[in-house]
């Protein structure tokens, strides 16, 4: 692996496509059909389909093979994994990688017929929770490998020959990676610069460079996204590390997940056999999006597990630490934080298990549920992590090694915070998730009324669309006002019934509000992202509330241990969500979005640079120089 930047060459500034072209690429990659029901899709349309969540899916009967693997993995983590050393040295030891491979951890979701363990999504989620409780680097390694790396897309879209060739290798420990991101390509793939051309024999030749490829520095196999030089469409290919022209340029290093094997990977005239095309030409982005519907479910489970760890740390410390004559947990300021943390952790766990069970059932479209679960759990978990450090005080800010050297418990809150922060960016940042959810939330309205609101539509087309629009909204809109959302509806939820009734009424209010936003803003609504995001947040909070209440109710019905406490946690959580949703509605009707945007424009134009006076330069002239961007020179 090359780890220096000698022989650098300047490259021209990147050429960016237009906004319209970028939007078209994203639209072409969307899943346009809704063949299966979706709870959140219906919520945004004002239909509270409680039947899609309630009864909450109970935990499946534990299979002996799963329990045996779980126990073996837990024992291995306790006895063989030194997370402080991994963080300190920035490397997962070979004995750990070998041990994980030997027990089958790289094939947890690969079917047994291909040498994998054949675990369900929910079982896999439970294993990811266990791994998270010990070391985030291992979660990144195994999740990038089998949630978005070669195993998942090959399992979903691979040919029988591809499955026979690659899945057994992956199950045995051949690490895989997903290569999409480039220096100018993140969540917007329209500027993808990696190209693929076809040979006379029908094979492919790939040229390009990928950035932040998780597992890339140790991967044997890659899923590579490349744009066809002639059609400009994007396809996905299985590329092997030992194919001539594949080069690991440099390993990247980050504030957290110090041992993550993430780097810059270059593909120079890499000849890929036609048999390694995944799915079909031009279907690469759609393959990625469909894969992520289940692939990103690792993050909600992982975030929920870290929240559990945080609650445990705070519970013990708040009882042990005495200030002003009593334990800090008895002080209202700290007790408020701990109470909210516990309620939110219960909700996060409910969301993770619900979405995993939905994926296993396969009878619902979970693209919105998966996106919300990732966004919601990662953001709430960050708040919990931040509060954990606050409650631990100086000991939270101090490293585990330093605590150990002083004879104190080496509780790694500082490392937890560094490792956790990437979760708000991994597999779609919070902002991108909200944009994705908002687009899907408006899908039905755009299908019905787009010709009317589109400024580029001809007058004749607008007039022709009016009867269709009138027919839909003349019945849809009044029905968003009608409906019984009061007592005794949902009485089976007992003490939590009022929250479910509120959620039903609020679902209809949300749909009306989205319609009012469309009517007031027209085509400009897509530019009012802050406005749209508040509607997304309301829908996400409704999903979280419903999942939490349904989970508590299911525990009561099954007479599970902790059922009474679950009702208490769900009640507190629902009350908090109801207040938060009310605030979001208020900010839709009264906000400073336009002024804030105007101020931001002035900042970007340099009109407020006086604010930055009195500080030293971020970089000296010796550390940076004007000129074009530099990349490693090929050859």
matplotlib code that plots the C-alpha trace (Angstrom):
import matplotlib.pyplot as plt

x = [0.0, 1.3, 1.2, 2.9, 2.0, 5.1, 4.7, 1.5, 0.0, -2.4, -5.8, -8.3, -11.1, -14.0, -16.9, -20.2, -23.5, -26.4, -29.0, -31.6, -29.2, -28.3, -32.0, -32.7, -30.0, -31.5, -35.1, -33.9, -32.5, -35.6, -37.9, -41.0, -43.5, -45.1, -46.1, -46.2, -47.7, -45.6, -46.6, -44.7, -45.9, -49.5, -48.7, -47.5, -50.8, -52.8, -53.6, -52.7, -52.2, -51.6, -52.1, -48.7, -47.0, -49.4, -49.3, -45.6, -43.6, -42.5, -39.0, -38.8, -38.2, -34.5, -32.8, -30.1, -27.6, -28.1, -27.7, -24.5, -23.0, -24.1, -22.4, -19.3, -19.1, -19.6, -16.9, -14.5, -15.2, -14.5, -11.4, -9.8, -10.7, -8.9, -10.8, -8.5, -5.5, -7.3, -8.1, -4.6, -2.8, -5.4, -5.4, -7.6, -5.1, -4.7, -5.7, -9.1, -9.7, -8.8, -11.0, -14.0, -13.4, -13.1, -16.4, -18.2, -18.8, -18.2, -21.1, -23.8, -26.4, -25.2, -27.5, -26.3, -26.2, -23.3, -21.4, -22.9, -24.8, -28.1, -29.2, -32.3, -32.1, -33.3, -30.7, -28.0, -29.2, -28.8, -25.3, -24.5, -25.8, -23.4, -20.5, -21.3, -21.2, -17.6, -16.0, -17.3, -14.4, -15.6, -19.2, -17.8, -15.8, -18.5, -21.4, -19.6, -18.6, -22.0, -24.7, -23.5, -20.4, -20.4, -22.6, -25.9, -26.1, -24.9, -27.5, -30.3, -29.2, -26.5, -26.7, -26.6, -23.0, -22.0, -23.6, -21.7, -18.4, -18.4, -20.7, -18.7, -15.5, -17.2, -18.5, -15.0, -13.6, -12.8, -13.4, -15.5, -16.1, -18.5, -16.9, -19.2, -17.9, -15.3, -13.7, -16.6, -19.3, -21.0, -24.7, -25.1, -23.9, -24.5, -20.8, -19.5, -16.1, -15.2, -15.8, -16.4, -15.9, -16.8, -14.3, -15.1, -15.4, -18.1, -15.9, -15.5, -12.6, -12.8, -10.9, -11.3, -10.6, -12.8, -12.6, -13.5, -14.0, -14.6, -12.7, -11.0, -7.5, -7.8, -10.7, -10.3, -13.6, -15.3, -18.6, -17.6, -19.9, -18.9, -20.4, -20.6, -18.6, -21.2, -24.6, -23.6, -25.6, -24.1, -23.6, -22.2, -19.4, -17.7, -14.0, -11.3, -8.3, -5.8, -7.1, -4.3, -4.7, -6.4, -4.3, -4.8, -3.4, -3.6, -5.4, -7.5, -7.6, -10.4, -11.4, -13.0, -13.1, -9.3, -9.0, -11.4, -9.7, -10.9, -9.0, -8.5, -8.7, -7.6, -8.8, -6.5, -7.5, -9.0, -10.4, -13.5, -15.2, -18.7, -19.8, -19.0, -21.7, -24.3, -28.0, -27.9, -26.2, -27.5, -29.0, -26.1, -27.7, -31.0, -29.1, -27.3, -30.6, -32.4, -29.4, -29.4, -33.0, -31.9, -28.2, -28.6, -30.6, -27.3, -27.0, -30.3, -29.4, -25.9, -27.0, -29.6, -27.0, -24.6, -27.5, -28.1, -24.4, -24.7, -27.7, -25.8, -22.7, -24.8, -26.9, -23.9, -22.1, -25.1, -25.5, -21.8, -20.8, -21.8, -21.9, -23.6, -24.4, -26.2, -25.6, -25.8, -28.6, -30.9, -30.3, -33.1, -30.8, -29.1, -32.3, -34.1, -31.3, -31.3, -35.1, -35.1, -32.2, -33.9, -37.2, -35.4, -33.3, -36.4, -37.8, -34.5, -34.5, -38.2, -37.4, -34.4, -36.3, -39.4, -37.6, -35.5, -38.7, -40.3, -37.3, -37.6, -41.3, -40.8, -44.5, -43.9, -42.0, -39.5, -37.5, -39.0, -38.9, -35.3, -34.3, -36.2, -34.8, -31.2, -31.8, -33.8, -31.7, -28.4, -29.5, -31.1, -28.1, -25.8, -27.7, -27.5, -23.8, -23.2, -25.2, -23.3, -20.1, -21.7, -22.9, -19.5, -17.9, -14.1, -14.0, -16.1, -13.5, -10.6, -9.3, -9.7, -5.9, -5.5, -8.3, -6.7, -3.3, -4.8, -6.5, -10.0, -12.4, -11.4, -14.8, -14.3, -16.9, -14.4, -13.9, -17.6, -18.2, -15.4, -16.6, -20.3, -20.2, -19.9, -23.3, -25.0, -23.0, -22.6, -24.9, -26.6, -26.2, -29.1, -29.7, -29.7, -32.0, -34.5, -34.3, -34.9, -37.9, -39.4, -39.3, -41.1, -43.5, -44.6, -44.6, -48.4, -49.0, -46.4, -47.9, -51.3, -50.5, -47.1, -48.3, -50.3, -47.5, -44.6, -43.7, -42.3, -45.6, -47.6, -50.9, -52.7, -51.1, -52.1, -55.7, -55.8, -54.5, -57.1, -59.9, -57.5, -56.3, -59.8, -61.1, -58.3, -58.3, -62.1, -62.3, -58.8, -58.6, -62.0, -61.2, -58.1, -60.5, -62.9, -62.3, -62.7, -59.5, -61.0, -62.2, -62.9, -60.8, -57.6, -58.8, -56.9, -53.7, -54.9, -52.9, -51.2, -54.4, -54.5, -51.1, -52.3, -55.5, -53.3, -51.1, -54.1, -55.4, -51.9, -51.3, -54.3, -53.1, -49.6, -51.2, -53.2, -50.2, -48.2, -51.0, -51.1, -47.4, -47.7, -50.5, -48.7, -45.3, -46.0, -42.8, -40.7, -41.5, -38.6, -36.2, -37.8, -35.8, -36.1, -39.9, -40.0, -37.6, -40.1, -42.8, -40.3, -39.5, -43.1, -43.6, -40.4, -41.6, -45.0, -43.3, -41.1, -44.0, -46.2, -43.3, -42.6, -46.2, -46.8, -43.7, -44.7, -48.2, -46.8, -44.7, -47.7, -49.7, -46.9, -46.4, -42.7, -40.2, -40.1, -43.5, -44.6, -41.4, -41.9, -45.3, -43.7, -40.9, -43.3, -45.6, -42.8, -41.4, -44.8, -45.4, -42.1, -42.8, -46.2, -44.6, -41.8, -44.3, -46.3, -43.1, -42.4, -45.9, -45.5, -42.2, -43.9, -46.3, -43.9, -40.2, -37.2, -36.2, -36.2, -34.1, -31.7, -31.2, -30.5, -28.0, -26.3, -26.0, -24.4, -21.9, -21.0, -20.6, -18.1, -20.1, -19.5, -15.8, -15.3, -16.7, -13.5, -11.1, -8.7, -7.8, -4.7, -4.7, -6.0, -3.1, 0.2, 1.5, 3.9, 1.0, -1.2, -0.7, -3.2, -3.8, -5.7, -6.5, -3.8, -4.3, -1.8, -0.2, -0.9, 2.2]
y = [0.0, 3.4, 5.7, 8.9, 11.7, 11.8, 12.4, 14.4, 16.0, 18.9, 18.2, 20.7, 21.9, 19.5, 20.1, 19.9, 19.1, 21.4, 21.2, 19.8, 17.1, 16.1, 15.9, 13.8, 11.3, 11.0, 10.6, 7.9, 5.9, 6.1, 3.2, 4.6, 1.8, 1.1, -2.5, -3.1, -1.0, 1.5, 2.9, 6.1, 6.6, 6.4, 8.8, 11.5, 11.0, 11.3, 7.6, 6.2, 2.5, 1.2, -2.3, -2.1, -1.8, -3.2, -5.9, -5.2, -8.2, -10.2, -11.6, -14.9, -18.1, -18.3, -20.8, -23.0, -22.2, -18.5, -18.7, -20.8, -18.3, -15.3, -16.9, -17.7, -14.2, -12.6, -14.8, -13.9, -10.1, -10.3, -12.5, -11.4, -7.9, -5.0, -2.0, 0.6, -1.0, -1.0, 2.6, 3.5, 1.6, 2.2, -1.4, -4.4, -7.2, -10.2, -12.6, -10.8, -10.8, -14.5, -15.3, -13.5, -15.3, -18.7, -18.4, -17.2, -13.6, -12.4, -14.5, -13.8, -12.9, -15.1, -18.2, -21.5, -23.0, -20.7, -21.3, -18.6, -18.7, -17.7, -15.4, -13.2, -9.4, -9.2, -11.8, -10.0, -6.8, -8.4, -9.4, -5.9, -4.6, -7.0, -5.9, -2.2, -2.7, -3.7, -2.0, 0.3, -0.6, -4.2, -3.0, -0.9, -3.8, -6.4, -4.1, -2.5, -6.0, -7.7, -4.9, -2.9, -4.7, -7.7, -10.1, -8.1, -6.9, -10.3, -12.0, -9.7, -9.1, -11.6, -14.4, -18.0, -18.1, -14.9, -16.3, -19.6, -17.8, -15.0, -15.7, -18.7, -16.5, -13.7, -16.1, -17.5, -14.0, -12.4, -8.8, -6.7, -3.0, -0.7, 1.9, 4.8, 8.0, 10.2, 13.5, 15.3, 12.7, 12.1, 11.7, 13.3, 10.7, 13.0, 14.0, 10.4, 10.5, 6.8, 5.5, 2.2, 1.3, -1.9, -4.1, -5.8, -9.0, -7.5, -7.2, -3.9, -1.5, 0.7, 3.9, 6.2, 6.9, 6.3, 8.1, 7.0, 3.4, 1.6, -1.7, -0.7, -0.9, -4.6, -5.7, -8.6, -7.7, -4.4, -3.4, -0.5, 2.1, 3.5, 5.6, 4.3, 6.6, 6.4, 6.2, 8.1, 5.7, 4.1, 0.4, -1.8, -4.3, -6.9, -6.1, -8.2, -6.7, -8.8, -7.6, -5.7, -1.9, -1.9, 0.2, 1.2, 4.7, 5.8, 4.9, 7.7, 8.5, 10.0, 11.5, 8.2, 4.6, 4.8, 1.2, 1.6, 0.5, 3.3, 4.7, 6.0, 3.2, 3.8, 1.7, 2.2, 0.3, -2.5, -5.2, -6.7, -9.7, -9.2, -11.9, -9.4, -6.9, -6.8, -6.8, -4.9, -2.0, 1.3, -0.1, 0.6, 3.5, 1.7, -1.4, 0.8, 2.4, -1.0, -2.5, 0.3, -0.2, -3.1, -2.3, 0.8, -1.1, -1.9, 1.7, 2.0, -1.3, -0.1, 3.3, 1.7, -0.5, 2.4, 4.2, 1.2, 1.3, 5.0, 4.5, 1.9, 4.1, 7.1, 4.9, 3.6, 6.9, 8.9, 6.6, 6.5, 10.2, 12.3, 16.1, 18.6, 15.8, 13.4, 11.3, 13.4, 11.2, 12.7, 16.2, 17.2, 18.5, 15.1, 13.1, 14.9, 13.9, 10.2, 9.9, 11.2, 9.1, 5.9, 6.7, 7.5, 4.4, 2.3, 4.0, 3.5, -0.2, -0.5, 1.2, -1.0, -4.2, -3.1, -2.2, -5.4, -7.5, -5.6, -6.5, -10.1, -10.3, -8.9, -7.9, -4.1, -1.5, -0.2, 2.4, 5.2, 3.3, 2.3, 5.9, 7.3, 4.6, 5.5, 9.3, 9.3, 6.8, 8.3, 11.8, 10.8, 8.5, 11.5, 13.5, 10.6, 10.2, 13.9, 13.9, 10.8, 12.8, 15.7, 13.5, 11.9, 15.3, 15.4, 11.6, 11.6, 13.8, 11.8, 8.8, 5.3, 4.9, 7.9, 6.8, 3.4, 5.0, 6.8, 3.6, 4.5, 2.5, 2.9, 3.8, 4.9, 7.7, 9.9, 7.1, 6.4, 10.0, 10.0, 6.7, 7.6, 10.9, 9.3, 7.7, 11.0, 10.8, 7.1, 5.7, 9.1, 12.1, 13.4, 16.2, 13.7, 11.4, 14.2, 15.2, 11.6, 11.2, 14.6, 13.5, 10.3, 12.1, 14.3, 11.5, 11.0, 14.8, 15.2, 12.3, 13.9, 17.6, 18.0, 19.1, 21.9, 23.3, 22.7, 26.1, 24.5, 22.8, 24.2, 25.9, 23.1, 20.4, 22.3, 22.6, 19.0, 18.0, 20.0, 17.4, 14.8, 17.1, 18.2, 14.6, 13.6, 16.5, 17.0, 13.7, 13.4, 16.8, 16.7, 13.2, 14.5, 16.4, 13.6, 10.6, 9.7, 10.0, 10.2, 7.8, 4.9, 4.2, 2.2, 1.4, -1.8, 0.2, 1.0, 3.8, 4.5, 4.8, 8.6, 8.7, 6.5, 8.6, 11.7, 10.1, 9.3, 12.9, 14.3, 12.1, 13.8, 17.2, 16.5, 15.6, 18.8, 20.8, 19.4, 20.2, 23.8, 24.1, 23.0, 25.4, 28.3, 27.7, 25.9, 24.7, 26.8, 24.3, 22.1, 25.0, 25.4, 22.6, 23.8, 23.8, 20.4, 19.0, 20.0, 17.9, 15.0, 15.4, 15.2, 12.0, 10.5, 11.4, 9.8, 6.7, 6.6, 7.2, 4.5, 1.9, 2.7, 2.5, -0.7, -2.3, -1.5, -2.8, -6.0, -6.6, -6.2, -8.6, -11.2, -10.6, -10.0, -9.0, -5.3, -4.7, -2.3, -0.3, -0.3, 1.4, 4.0, 4.6, 4.7, 7.1, 9.5, 9.2, 9.8, 12.9, 14.3, 13.6, 15.3, 18.5, 18.3, 17.7, 20.7, 22.8, 21.6, 22.5, 26.0, 26.5, 25.6, 28.5, 30.9, 30.8, 32.9, 30.7, 33.4, 35.8, 33.0, 32.1, 35.7, 36.0, 32.8, 34.2, 37.3, 35.3, 33.3, 36.5, 37.6, 40.5, 39.4, 38.5, 41.1, 38.5, 36.4, 39.1, 38.6, 34.9, 33.3, 31.7, 28.1, 27.0, 28.7, 29.3, 26.4, 24.1, 25.0, 26.8, 28.3, 26.4, 23.4, 20.4, 17.7, 13.9, 11.1, 10.8, 7.5, 5.5]
z = [0.0, -1.0, 2.0, 0.7, -1.6, -3.7, -7.5, -7.0, -10.1, -10.3, -11.8, -13.2, -11.0, -11.1, -13.5, -11.7, -13.4, -13.2, -10.4, -12.9, -14.1, -10.5, -9.6, -12.7, -11.7, -8.3, -9.7, -12.1, -9.2, -7.0, -6.4, -7.9, -7.1, -3.8, -4.2, -0.5, 2.3, 4.4, 7.7, 7.2, 3.6, 5.0, 7.9, 5.5, 3.6, 6.8, 7.2, 10.6, 9.7, 13.2, 11.9, 10.2, 13.5, 16.1, 17.4, 17.9, 16.5, 19.5, 19.7, 17.7, 19.5, 20.1, 17.8, 19.4, 16.7, 17.2, 21.0, 20.6, 18.2, 20.4, 23.5, 21.6, 20.2, 23.6, 25.2, 22.3, 22.8, 26.5, 26.3, 23.1, 22.3, 24.0, 22.7, 24.4, 22.6, 19.3, 19.7, 20.8, 18.1, 15.3, 14.2, 14.7, 15.6, 13.2, 15.9, 16.3, 12.5, 12.3, 15.3, 13.8, 10.5, 12.1, 14.0, 10.9, 11.8, 8.3, 7.1, 9.6, 7.0, 4.2, 3.6, 4.9, 1.5, 0.7, 3.9, 6.0, 9.3, 7.8, 10.6, 10.2, 10.2, 13.8, 14.9, 13.1, 14.8, 18.2, 17.3, 16.2, 19.5, 21.3, 19.2, 19.7, 23.5, 23.1, 20.1, 17.3, 15.0, 14.8, 14.0, 11.1, 9.8, 9.8, 8.8, 5.9, 4.8, 4.9, 5.1, 2.1, 0.8, -1.6, 0.4, 0.5, -3.1, -4.4, -2.2, -3.5, -7.2, -8.0, -10.6, -9.4, -10.6, -8.7, -5.5, -5.8, -6.5, -4.0, -1.1, 0.3, 0.1, 2.0, 4.6, 5.2, 5.9, 2.5, 3.5, 1.1, 0.6, -1.2, -3.4, -4.4, -2.8, -4.7, -3.9, -5.7, -5.0, -1.7, -1.5, -5.0, -7.5, -10.5, -10.6, -10.5, -12.4, -12.3, -15.8, -17.4, -21.0, -22.8, -24.7, -28.0, -26.1, -23.9, -20.7, -18.9, -18.1, -15.1, -14.4, -11.4, -7.8, -4.8, -1.4, 2.1, 1.1, 4.4, 4.6, 1.3, 2.6, 3.6, 1.2, -1.2, -3.0, -3.9, -5.2, -7.5, -9.0, -12.4, -15.1, -18.7, -20.9, -23.7, -22.0, -18.8, -16.8, -13.6, -13.1, -10.2, -10.6, -8.4, -8.5, -7.0, -5.2, -7.1, -10.5, -12.3, -11.8, -8.4, -6.0, -2.4, -2.5, 1.2, 4.4, 5.9, 9.6, 11.7, 15.0, 16.1, 14.9, 14.9, 13.5, 10.7, 7.4, 5.2, 2.3, -1.2, -3.8, -7.4, -10.4, -13.4, -16.6, -14.4, -16.7, -15.2, -16.8, -18.0, -15.5, -12.7, -13.7, -10.9, -11.8, -15.2, -16.9, -15.6, -12.4, -10.1, -8.1, -7.7, -6.5, -3.9, -2.7, -2.5, -0.7, 1.8, 2.7, 4.9, 5.0, 7.0, 9.7, 11.4, 12.6, 14.5, 16.4, 17.1, 18.3, 20.6, 22.1, 22.8, 24.4, 26.7, 27.6, 28.4, 30.6, 32.6, 33.0, 34.2, 36.5, 38.3, 38.4, 39.5, 42.5, 43.4, 43.0, 46.0, 45.8, 48.2, 50.6, 48.3, 45.2, 42.1, 40.7, 43.5, 42.2, 39.9, 37.2, 36.7, 37.4, 34.5, 32.1, 33.3, 33.1, 29.5, 28.5, 29.8, 28.0, 24.8, 24.9, 25.2, 22.1, 20.2, 21.0, 19.9, 16.6, 15.9, 16.6, 14.7, 11.5, 11.7, 12.1, 9.2, 7.0, 8.0, 7.4, 3.9, 3.5, 3.9, 2.0, 4.6, 2.6, 4.8, 8.0, 7.5, 6.7, 9.7, 12.0, 10.9, 11.2, 14.4, 16.4, 15.4, 16.4, 19.7, 20.5, 20.0, 22.5, 25.0, 24.4, 25.0, 28.2, 29.4, 29.1, 30.9, 33.8, 34.1, 34.1, 33.9, 34.0, 30.9, 29.1, 30.3, 28.3, 29.6, 29.7, 31.8, 34.2, 34.5, 35.3, 38.2, 39.6, 38.5, 36.4, 32.7, 31.5, 27.8, 27.5, 25.6, 23.1, 22.9, 21.9, 19.2, 17.8, 17.9, 16.0, 12.5, 12.9, 11.9, 8.6, 7.8, 5.1, 4.5, 6.7, 8.7, 6.1, 3.2, 5.0, 5.6, 1.9, 0.9, 3.3, 2.3, -1.4, -0.6, 1.7, -1.3, -3.8, -4.0, -4.2, -7.0, -8.9, -8.8, -9.0, -10.5, -13.9, -12.3, -10.0, -12.4, -13.9, -17.0, -17.8, -20.7, -20.2, -22.1, -19.9, -16.8, -17.8, -18.8, -15.3, -13.4, -13.4, -12.0, -9.3, -8.4, -8.2, -5.8, -3.5, -3.3, -1.4, 0.1, 1.8, 3.6, 4.8, 6.6, 8.9, 9.4, 11.7, 15.3, 17.3, 20.8, 23.6, 23.5, 20.4, 21.0, 24.6, 24.5, 25.1, 28.6, 30.2, 26.9, 24.8, 24.9, 23.2, 20.3, 19.9, 19.8, 17.2, 15.0, 15.1, 14.6, 11.5, 9.8, 10.9, 9.5, 6.1, 6.1, 7.0, 4.1, 1.7, 3.1, 2.6, -1.0, -1.7, -0.1, -1.6, -4.9, -6.7, -4.3, -1.5, -2.6, -1.8, 1.7, 3.2, 6.8, 6.4, 4.8, 7.5, 10.3, 8.6, 8.3, 12.0, 12.9, 10.9, 12.4, 16.0, 15.3, 14.1, 17.2, 19.5, 17.9, 17.9, 21.6, 22.8, 20.7, 22.2, 25.8, 25.1, 23.6, 26.7, 28.9, 26.8, 27.0, 30.7, 30.0, 32.6, 32.9, 31.4, 34.1, 33.7, 29.9, 30.3, 32.5, 30.0, 27.1, 28.8, 29.6, 26.1, 24.5, 26.6, 25.4, 21.8, 22.0, 23.2, 20.6, 17.8, 18.9, 18.7, 15.2, 14.1, 15.6, 13.7, 10.5, 10.8, 12.5, 11.8, 10.7, 7.8, 5.1, 7.2, 8.3, 4.6, 3.7, 6.5, 5.3, 1.8, 3.1, 5.1, 2.0, 0.0, 2.6, 4.1, 7.6, 7.5, 10.2, 12.6, 11.9, 12.9, 15.8, 15.2, 13.9, 10.4, 10.4, 8.1, 7.4, 3.9, 4.3, 5.0, 2.1, -1.2, -3.7, -6.9, -8.2, -6.1, -5.9, -6.3, -6.3, -9.7, -11.5, -12.2]

ax = plt.figure().add_subplot(projection="3d")
ax.plot(x, y, z, "-o")
ax.set_aspect("equal")
plt.show()
